[in-house]
Amino acid sequence: MGVNVRELNGNLSDNERTASIALHQEAVAWALRLHGVAPDNWVPERPGTDHDVTVVGGGQSGVAIAFALRRAGIARTTVIDAASEGREGVWLTTARMNNLRSPKTLPGPELGIPELGFQAWYEARHGEAAYAAMTFIPRLEWAAYLKWYRAATGISVRYDTRLESIEPAGEGFRLKLSVFGSPIEEVCRKIVLATGFAGSGNANVPAFIRHYLPEQFYAHTEEPLDFERLRGRRIAIFGAASAAFDTAAAALENGAAAVHMFCRHDDIERYSLMRTLYFPGSVEHYRELSDADRWRIMSILCRRAQGPVPDTVRRVERFESFHLHLGARDPKLRAENGAIHLTLAGRDSGPAFDFVIAGTGYSVDLSTRPELATIVDRIALWRDRYHPEPGQENADLARYPYLTPGFAFTEKEAGTAPYLRNIHFFSAGAMLSNGRNPGEVSGMRFGIPQLVSAIGRDLFRDDAEAHVARVLTPVAPILTGAEYQGCLWKPEGGEPTRSRKDTTGATGNG
């Protein structure tokens, strides 16, 4: 039967919370039971393979993908992550926002099972009134939810396991891994790269920083930062998107003496154009658009980084020691006597700084990914498939991988690397081919089912002979004939009719 936690609302006492959580756990078990037990693994095991699917990345996407694969009957799946347990993903490491930026009502990794969703989890712990009063999901609550989700779905992640390289091996891949620093090799048939923004290339540190400052004087927002070490320091941040503002706020909240933010444009971006892709039709079917339409959309939406959300701007605005510099073009940096000096074209250089942070986003560039080094030259990029009209050129977009609707790599030259169809790229670099970053909450609802369907289709086709034989294998009868003997018609004075099968010995699928 169903479990109702709605009456446990408002500010829950400890006893009420304990009872509510227990009721929610029962609701999850009930929902999973009604959805049916996970089917038996249907993929024939191939000799010499350790896994059918290796998912690289144990964050929100990787765990949800593994859960969806298991629910699809693809059970020989393993999930690996280079980080230690609790450090996977970004929510407790490099994400510094107070709240998630996506609407709280967006479906996420629950994949159609509401009891596994954030709302059900949160209401069980804080009550319906608390969820109703929430505008955006607090980051730390989301991190706690994901930890619970991993346990509730029973997905195991192998932590401290880094993918070093991929080598084609027969009809699969030999993966060279580093497990707690020790090298091992494993063989799998398919790979899913669910490695977040950084997995598409690298953090973008502008040349005016990396070429002119010693490494100890700067960092990127992608890196974990020791804000205690920056207490009392003067910090310069380049870039004015949300990650830059979040980092500025975190520095100031942890005692930085001053933060100066430099935006090269004449104003910060006031629009979030990417939100126009949020509607379900686009999220599910964007991939069906022509190359020209996909290129045109993304070349416009990606012309500038998305602007900061109002909450993060207000977070820094309350500090008198925060200063925003607009139109800060042609910056030049130099380190001298332990301080960093800045000059800008046409304006006073301003104060000296103790540390520089680059909030300048990421570059999609597969050639920088060490795990792809052995195969990257064979992967088709958009520049290999599409040549835009004059005036629509975009060197950054041209480096994005050209993917199938199932997120698989494609060959730069036909017939040279057929194994690429078995590497699925579920990361930020999939955006141009399949719309939105599939690893974001807004991309999961449709992206994960599309990915899992493609993986299942490929595995089924590759083992078609075995599946045909399985379907046509003679089966035992489910009726003996005795069940209807008493109602067989008997002509007057004659013998009852008999089943032809009883006289010929015919069997099912015969």
N, C-alpha and C positions, 0 to 999 in steps of 0.2 A: 504494500500500500504506500501511498505518498506520505511525505513528511512536510508539515507546515511550520515554518519558523516566523511567520509574519507577526504573531502576537508578541514576540520578544523585540519590542522596538525601543527607541530612545536611548538613554544612557543606561547601558546594561550593568548590573552588579556583577561581581565575580562569579557568583553562583549561576546567574542568568546566562552569562557569557559561556560558562562551561557547558550548560545545558544546550544552549543554542548551537555551539560548535558540534556537540555530539549529534544533535538532530541533523545538522548539515551533513556530517559524515554519513549518517544513515541515508540521507537524501541522495548523496552521490552514489553510494552502493546500489540504491534502488534504481536510480536512473541508468547506471551502467548495466544492471541486470535486464532492464526493459529494452535497452538497446541491443541486447544479445551479447553473449560471451564472445570474446575475440575468436575468430575462426582459426582452425588449425592452419599451420603453415602449408601453403599449396605449392611453393616454389621447389622443384626438385633440387636436391643438394648435389652440387657438382664436386667431384673429387678434386682435392687440392685447393679448395677455397675455404677461407675462414668465415666469411660473411657474404651474404647476398648484397647488402647495402651498408656502406659506411657513411654515417652522417658526421661531418666535420663541423663542430661548433655545438656546445651544450647550453646555449642561451635559450631564449624563449622560442625561437624558430626551430632549432635543432630538436628540442624535446617534443614540441608539438608535431613535428614531422615524424619522429619515431613513433609517437602514439598513433598517428593516422596510419602509418604503414602497418603497425600491428593490427589495428582494427580492419585493415584491408587484407589480412592474412599473409603479410610479408614479414615473417617473424625473425629471420636470421639477419637482424639489423644491430649494429653497434653504434654508439654515439661517443665521440671523443672530443676532448677540449684541452687546449694547452694550459689553461689556467688551473690553479688549485681550487678545490671546492669552496664555493662562496665568492669566488672572484671571477666566475664565468660571466659573460655578457658585460654590460656597461653600468648596470643600475647601482652597484655598490663600489664602482671604481672611478670611471671617467665621466659619468653623467652627474651633473651638479645642479640640475633644476630642482626646485621644490616640488613641482607637479608635472605630470606628463602633459604633453602639448596636444594630444589627440582627445577628442570628446570621450567622456567616460562611458557613453553608451555604445561605442563601437564594439562589435563582436571581435573576439580575439582568439586565443588558443583553445577555447572550449570546443570549437569545431561542431557546433550545433547541439551540444549537450549543456543546457543552461546551468545545471547544478555545478558544472566545472568552471563556470565563468566567474569573473572578478566580482560582479554584483552579488551573486549568491554567497561567495566567500566573505565579502566585506560585511554584508548585512548580518551574517551569522555571528560575527565578532563585535559589531558596533551597532547594529540595529538598522531598520529601514529608514528611520528619521535621519540618521547620520549620513546614510548614502544619499538621501534626497537633498540634504543640505550641501553636499559636496559639489563643487563646480568642476574641478579636474581631479584626477586620481593622484594622490601623493606618491612621489617616487619611491619612498621607502616602503609604503604599503604595497606597491606593485611588486617590488623585489620580494617581499614576504609572501605575496600571493604566488609568484612563480616558484618559489621554493616549495610551497605547499602543493602546487599543481604537479610538480615533478614527482613528489611522493604519492599523490593521489592517483596518478596515472601509472605508477609503477615503472617509470622509465629510469634506467640506470645510465649514468654518465661516467665514462672513464676519464677522470681528471689527470692533470699533469702528463697528458699524452699529446705530443705535438706531431703534426704531419710535416715531415721534412721534404719528401718528394714523392712523385707519382710516376710509375713506370708501367707502360702497357705490358701485360703478360698473358699471352694466349687470348682468350676471350674476356679477360678481366684485367685487373691491375695489381701490381705489387706495390704496396705502400711501405715506405720507409718511415718508421715512427721513432720518436724519442719518448720513452716512458720513464718518468722520474730521472731523466738524463741518460738512460741506457738505451742503446739502439736495438730495435726489433723490426721484423718484417711480417706483414700480413697480406693476404690475398683476398680481394673482394671483386664482385661483378659490377657493382655500381657505386658511385660516389656522389654525395650531396654536399656541396660547399655552402654552409650556412654560417658564414664568418663575418657578418656585419659590414659596416662601412669600410673598415680597414682592410677587409678581405678582398676588396675590389682593386686595391692598389696600395696607396700609402697616404699618410697625413701630409698635407701640402704645407711645407715650410718655405716661404718665399726666399729667393736668393739674397735679398738685401739683409736677411737675418742670418741664414746658415753660412753665407760666405764671409761675413764680416764680424761675427761674434763667436767667441769660444763656446763650446757646447754647454759649459756650466752656467752660462748667462741666459739661456733661453730654453723653452719647452713648447710643446704643442698642446692644445686643449685635449687631444686624444690621449695624452699620457697621464698617468696618476701623478698628482702634484702634492707635495708636502707643504700645506699651507702654514703649518707651524713655523717652517723655515722662512716663510715669507712675511711673518709677523714683523711689523715695523718697517717694512721695505716699501720702496717706491716702484710701482709696476707699470710697464707699458704693455697694452694689449692691442694687437693689430687685427682688425676684423670687427664687424658689428652685427653678426647674426646671433641667434639665440645662445649658441654654445659660448661665444665670447662674452655675452652679458652674464650668463650663468657663472662663468669662471670669475668675472670681475666681482660679482656679488659674493661668491664664496671667499675670495681673497679678502674683501672688505669685512665680511662677517667674522673672519678669523684674525683680524687685527692688522691688515696691511695699512701702512701709513697713508698711501694715496694710490689710486688707480687712474691712469689716463688711457682712454680708448681712442684709437685712431681709425677713422673710416675714410677710405679714399674717395668715396662718392660725396656729392654735395648734400646729401641727406641720407639717413638710414632708410632701408627698405621698409615701406609702410604697408606693403601688401603681402599676402601669402597666396600667391598664384597657384601653387601646387594643390591647394585645397579644391580647386575645380575638378580634380581627378577623383575626388572622394566618392562620388555617387556610384551605387552598385553596378550599373550598366557599364561604366568605364572600368571599374576595378576588375570586373569579370571578363569583359570583352575587348578591352583596349588592344590586346594582342592581335585581334582580327583586322585592325586597321592596316592600310597600305604602308609601305616603308615611307613614302613621301609624307603621309599624314602623321605618322609617329615622329618622324624627324622634325616636322614643322611644329608640332605641339611642344616637344621637349626643348627645341632650340629657343622657343619663346619663354617657356616656364623656367628654364635653367639659365636664362640670360644673367640673372643675378641670384646670389644666395637668398633663400627665403628670409624675410625679416624676422626680428625677434617678436615673441608674443608679448602682449601688454604686461602680463604678470612679472616677467623677468626684467622688463624695463623699470617698472615701479620698484622692483627689489633693489636696484642700485640707485635710483633717483633720491632715495631718502638719505644717502650719504653725501655730506658736503665735500668729502675727499674724493668723490668720483667726478671725473671731467671727461667730456666727450668732445673730440676734435673732428670736425667735418671737413671734407675736401682735402684730406691729408695725403697729398700725392707726392710721388718721388721721394720717399723717405730714405735717409742715409744714416746708418748706425756705425758707431765705433766704440770700442771699449778702451778706457783710459783711466789708469790709477784706481781700478776697482769699480768704476762707474761707467754707465752706458750713456753716451751722448747722441742726441738725435737732431738732425737738420731736415727741414721740409722745404720744398721748392716755394720760394716767395713768401716765407714767413719765419718768424723767430723760432729758434730751435726749442725753446721752452726748457723745462727742468731736466736735470739728469735723472737716470733711473738705475735701479739695482738689478732688475730682472725684466725679461721680455717674454711675453706669451703670444704665440701665434694662434689666433682663432680663425684660421683661414681655410677651414674645410679639408676636403679630401680630393685626391686625384684618382680617377679610374684609370689604371694602367696595369694590366695583368703582367707585364714584363718585369715588374718590381716584386712579384710574389714568388718567393723562393720555392714553394711547393709545386709551382707550375713550370719551373725553369726547363724541365726536360721536354715539355710538350707545347709551350706557349707559342712557338713559331708556327705551329700548325692550326692554331685556333683562329677562326674567322672573326674579324672585327667589323664594325659597321662601315669603316672606310673601305673594306674589301667587298662589300655588297651594295653600297648605296652611294651615289654621287649627287649631292644636293645641287639645287639650282644656284646660279651665281647670286651672291648676297646672302645665302643661307648656310655658308660654310661655318663649321664649328669644330675646331681641332680637338676640343675636349670630348665632345660627343663622338667624334670619329674613332676614339679609342675604346668605346664601349664594346663588349662582346656581342656578336650577332647570334641570338639564341633562338631555339625552337619554342613553340608555345608551351612545351613541357620543361622549359628552363635549361635545356641541354645545349652544350657547346656544339658548334658546327665546324666543318672543315674549311680551311682557307682554300684548299685545292681538292676537288672531289676525288675520292678514292685514296687519298694519302694518309688519312687518319680516321678510319671508321669507328675506332674506339671512343672518339670524342662524344658520340651520342650517349655514352654511358656516364658522363660527368655532368651533373646538374648544378647550375650556378644560382643558388637562392640567396643572393646578396644584393647590395645596393646597385651594383653594375648591371643588374637585370632590368633596371627601370626603363631604359630606352626601348628594349624589345618587348617587354611585357607589362609596362605601366607600374607606377609607384614602386617604392622599395618594398619587395615582398616580405622582408623581415620586420617591417613596421606593423603595428597592430592593425592598421587599416588595410594591409595587404594580405593578412593571413586567411581571412574568411574564404576567399576564392583561390588564392595562390597555392595554399597547401593542398587542397583537393586536386587542383590541376596538376601539381607536381606528382602527387601520389598516383593519380590515374596514369600519367605518362610512364612512371616507373613500372607499375603493374602491367601495362600494355606491353612494354618492351620485354620484360621478363617472361610474360606468357608467350609472346611470339617467338622468342629465342628458344623456348622449350616446347614449341608446338607439337613436335613429334611425340614427345612424352605425354603431353596432355591429350592428344588424340588417342593414343594407346590407352590412357587411363579411362577416358570416356567410353571407349569401346570394349573395355574388359568385361567378360561375362560376369554377371552378378547373380547372387543367390535369389531365389523367388521370395517374395514377401507373402504369398498365399500358397498353401499346400493343395488346395482344391477341396479339402474337406469342409471348408467354410460354407460352400454353396451346394454340396452334394444333395442335401435334403430338398432342394427346390428345383432340381433339374426336371425338365418335362419328360414324361414317360408316355409314349403312345399306348393306346389301349391294347393290352396283351403283349406289348413290346418291352424292350430294354431301355433304360434311361440313356439319354444322349451322353456322350463322353467328350472330354476335351481332346482335341487333336494333339496337344502338347503331351498328354498322358500316354499317347500311343506312339509318338515320334521321338520323345525325349528332347524336344527343342528347348533352348535356354534363352534368357534375356540377351539382347544385343546380338542375337544369332540371326 
